[in-house]
Amino acid sequence: MDLSANEKQVLKEVLKKQSKTGVSERSLKISGLGEREIASATSYLEKKGLFKIEPSLEVRYELGIEGRRYLAEGLPERKLLELLIELRKVAIPEVTKRMGEDGRVAITQLSQLGVKPESGVVVLPSEEKLEAIKGEITDRERLLSRILDNPEGLNDTQVSKFRKRGTILLEKKTTSRIIFPTQLAKEIDLTDTEDKIGTLTPEIITSGKWKNEPFRSYDLNIKSEKQNRGFLHPLTLLMEKIRRIFLDMGFTEMNGHYVEYAGWNMDALFIPQHHPAREMQDTFYLEASAAPALEHPEVFDIIGKTHENGIPGYTGWGYRWDKAEARKLLLRTHTTVSTIRYLYEHPQSPQAIFSVDKVFRHESIDWKHLAELHQIEGAVCSPDASIASLKWLMKEFYLSLGFKNVRFIPSYYPYTEPSVDAVAEIDGREVELGGSGLFRPEVTRPLGIKDPVIAWGLGMERLAMLYYNLQDIREIYQSDIDWLRSFRIRI
């Protein structure tokens, strides 16, 4: 039986490792071969009758959000113990004041280790008990380091130390393949080192090597390997669902520009030119050799006067507005800029519009922040638009996404008044879904928009975290093929 060079290497490795419990495909480490080559060779060896393969569910653990933070900063129980060593005793209110949410965690953990509060005070234990507790905490911290570097082979006792502690550990379930070599595999002569041509390349043809070298035979009767069909990315699926909800509600989709003027992105929304949101640490500004002329300049003289002096019945910001500041180019920080521009360019009323599009924030990337993300925007311009209709529309929208018991709490945004945030209960805790409000007259009147405008929006990736039960926003964009094949909608 002709085998390829890769097949021979995989077969040798499996025969070397074989046992009654089989050989895990994940355990195969062969120089020069990656996981894909090993998996492909394994599948072909199965088809040739040399391997029997059984699926096996494997559970792996990774450090979660809190696990990584504790590894960098130290476990809460370590911090509380150090505080006790310094002060001898600490009242519970003082612990929570100094340590915040970690204080409650630390008290719970030390209680399990035998240091229980008495009359609302945590007291330093005896020297003997103190050393034992220090040793246990050190073991836990070493375990965190091990999980980060090499999470393989953890036992139940080790996992139990962190399993019920929030997001210290993330459990990942994957299906692996267990290989059992057949009797035929054991009879294969692997001493045959004859180099046969398996793939015909341009180099082999031009060199004439094909004339003298033997070719590896192929069994044309082998059934082809089952292929996984392609499917949409989970974020794309959610995006299409949201589009369908808006379209079914009678909304029209709008589009905008990634690169915007600060005048449209900020000034047109009555955000003062000295507002913190305009600072470099929040916004990606673009370098330009010359300040470009403002698009629709006719409206910006009115916008500038609104900033300086306000409009009848409403005071402005009372500063000297600078047109050069409005000419600056930036990567849009929200899709509300598309809403206000669209309404200026399409002044007819009533109308309902939406977008699901990218925005850019100068953020440090972590478990809940991205520098490039998607924002969901919905807006209605109508004589009948009001906070009451806004709340009804938002409830219908979120209900279509599976969120129930949505309620609203007062909030603040520079360009809406009143403003409200939508909050839903998920797993017994309240989660903020997005902001909304009624556009201020200082926003709509300078643009010639006469009817009230209500709008709401939320981050697409934040919604995806809730929708797919993710703990880290970055997981959405990782090429984890196991998760992409097995993700489940939570709501």
Helices and strands as residue ranges (DSSP letters): H 5-17, E 23-24, G 25-27, H 35-47, E 51-63, H 65-73, H 76-87, E 89-91, H 92-99, H 101-112, E 121-123, H 127-149, H 156-160, E 169-181, H 183-187, H 202-207, G 209-211, H 234-248, E 252-253, E 259-261, H 262-265, G 267-269, G 276-278, G 297-299, H 300-309, H 323-327, E 329-331, H 336-345, E 351-360, E 372-381, H 387-400, E 407-413, E 416-426, E 429-439, H 441-444, G 445-447, E 453-459, H 460-467, G 473-477, H 481-486
